[in-house]
Amino acid sequence: MKNLNRTHPEEDLDPDDWEAMRALGHRMVDDVMDHLRTLRDGPVWRHAPPEVKSSFQGPPPEGPEPPEDVYEEYIGKVRPYQLGNQHPRFWGWVAGSGTVMGMFAEMLASSTDAVSGSFSYMANNYVEMQVLDWCKALLGYPSGSSGLITSGCSSSNLIGLAVARNAMAGYDIRESGMQGASQRMTIYCSDEAHSSVQKAVELLGLGSGALRRVPVNDSLEMDTDALETMVRDDRRAGLKPICIVGAAGTTNTAAIDDLNTIADICAAEKCWFHVDGAFGAWAAIAPEYGHLVSGMERADSLAFDLHKWMYLSYPIGCILIRNPEDHRNAFSLTPTYLAHGEGDRGLTGVDVPWLSDYGFELSRGFSALKAWMTFREQGLDKYRRLITQNIDQARYLGNLVEESPDLELALPVSLNIVNFRYVRTGVSDGKLDELNKRIEVELQEQGTAVPSTVTIRGTKYLHVAITNHRSRYEDFDLLVREVTRIGSGLV
Ligand SMILES: *Cc1c(COP(=O)(O)O)cnc(C)c1O
């Protein structure tokens, strides 16, 4: 055989010393378990000092470093400076808090380096299909619907609205694009809808001007009378209303639109009904509170995530589409190198659709595994109790605020989000806005708690979103005490 020109010995990326790497892996597991077990003892959040920030500069690493050293760098410079959303007193924005089993599942998922979604011949896709089936059953959505595990609700909203647009356009939009539209299409959502809805509308080529913002009522829910008028006026003006987006829990206040009325309007006006239920959809599983999201099950597409209120580690979301054919029509595209049939009887002979026909991604991770393993480990009854616990905690905090002469609620607590502010008679609203912003910053800097702030009807409030399985009632007592103490020290 001809002597090929091999200038280097052959190499790979596996450990040089498997036993040393195994020991490092064990150490990582031990460290992580200690860290998670003692979260409550540490600050919720801390600043990365300048020397840490500046250490992330420099050229690419040309040579190797000992794996132990690389890990030490992570422990010293990355792990301490997180958002803090695993901590029992993190309630900023709307963020989940992760599970131990979910963390292990992520390691297992990457240990098989799964390319989930396509290649229906692997068990991963049976897992994903089962997680989708569980979501349908839990949320009361039809079992014959189709779905996909996504990276979050932004992605779910994009997929749902893409299916909506294509199904409602009335022409072959995949061929002609928006340029083939003879009428301008319009989509409706409330003033309080999440920014990802607008991003999706922009990405789909409709333009943000096509997203009609419907005013809200005193509870910050969509004013459905105004919605009806807007749809009819637009139609009269020659536009083509195609879709109405209902919110099952807005980010600011957890407001839930009147989903049944919106579903009725969609039926009457021949519009697609999309629900953004990012976190709020999961109120459906709380026995005493499920009625709050009634009507959600009538949606043509239902977007939600599992990394906020279902507490799984980031990222994982889901989209469900009532009519699987609409879903496939929007995304199925099969080049010869990926040739397959629907329900292809592949290597293992089990029928599972190629999930790449249900979204825009081909290669995907195996996020479904962390849901599958955590739900089984915990049982969904536990989840029902946890969702209920968070809503009860929000009501408890709402009561504490109402009982305090120094604090004021923005509006009655509807679900799991409490917005309130520190008040003092004789201090102007402008000053109070500043004061509450400083209270937020103080709480964060001290590491005591992390709320965020939101502006509701022009006034700044502390925003406490309870999607945290580690929070306890006493944590809310502490929050109220600290807000009052810091507030009175700042006046
Ligand atoms: C967080 C959120 C989203 C976006 O979800 P991601 O998972 O962060 O992409 C959409 N809608 C609402 C109401 C949200 O709260």
The ligand as a Tripos MOL2 file, in Angstrom:
@<TRIPOS>MOLECULE
LIG
   15    15     1     0     0
SMALL
NO_CHARGES

@<TRIPOS>ATOM
      1 C1        -41.3100   34.3940   29.0230 C.3       1 LIG1
      2 C2        -42.4820   34.6060   28.1490 C.ar      1 LIG1
      3 C3        -42.4220   34.3500   26.7680 C.ar      1 LIG1
      4 C4        -41.1410   33.9590   26.0900 C.3       1 LIG1
      5 O1        -40.7530   32.7040   26.5320 O.3       1 LIG1
      6 P1        -39.2190   32.2320   26.5110 P.3       1 LIG1
      7 O2        -39.3230   30.8490   27.0320 O.co2     1 LIG1
      8 O3        -38.4850   33.1610   27.4240 O.co2     1 LIG1
      9 O4        -38.7380   32.3160   25.1200 O.co2     1 LIG1
     10 C5        -43.5680   34.4950   26.0180 C.ar      1 LIG1
     11 N1        -44.7230   34.8770   26.5960 N.ar      1 LIG1
     12 C6        -44.8250   35.1370   27.9150 C.ar      1 LIG1
     13 C7        -46.1510   35.5460   28.4740 C.3       1 LIG1
     14 C8        -43.7120   35.0130   28.7340 C.ar      1 LIG1
     15 O5        -43.8130   35.2870   30.0500 O.3       1 LIG1
@<TRIPOS>BOND
     1     1     2 1
     2     2     3 ar
     3     2    14 ar
     4     3     4 1
     5     3    10 ar
     6     4     5 1
     7     5     6 1
     8     6     7 2
     9     6     8 1
    10     6     9 1
    11    10    11 ar
    12    11    12 ar
    13    12    13 1
    14    12    14 ar
    15    14    15 1
@<TRIPOS>SUBSTRUCTURE
     1 LIG1         1 GROUP 0 **** ****
